[in-house]
């Protein structure tokens, strides 16, 4: 037997370098690709948001944090969700990085490509947790999703349940996130009010 490929080396092996990624996503609806028609119901959520909130469980004590959330699109029928937060002291000064998340929101489509009010979402965090959420949009300013499946790495946080509510209230993005760890039952985890700073 021989390890040689009778067809020769694959064509990409010695190909020239590739230019930068040509299909950027955007949180600014005035530039970049057009928003996919299936996402029109989620239009108010698209943007760059920044604000503050309070967290608790599973931390030992409640804490204050600041957060930036970017909800963007690339023209396809889903939204990209990116969040990063940092702890604040009693004087609102930064104390250091806190939690981060990335994921995708997507409406369930009919056979002819129209969006329904049913939603699916995936979320992943550096704590070794991956979550699949299902839920519904209520009008165009409220999204409620509940964890349908959760996986965590052997050394990851043992998240066993999750519920998230997002809403646009007087132009601000508000959310409440409940979490269960080791079958504790859902308990308040993080909530915040963020103002649109871009998009």
GIUR-V727109 format. One line per field, one symbol per residue. psi: psi as a letter, one per 30 degrees, with the letter a starting at -180 (. if undefined). Layout:
psi=???
This chain:
psi=lkfkjffakkffeglllkllkfiklkfjfflalkkkffgefgeffkakkkalaklckglelllkllkkkjjllgflhlkkkkkklkkkafggkkflkcllllakkkkkllfggkkagkkkkkkklfggkkkkklalkjbggkkklkkekkklleglkikflkkkkkkjjhfljklkjkkkkhhflklkdkklkkkkfl.
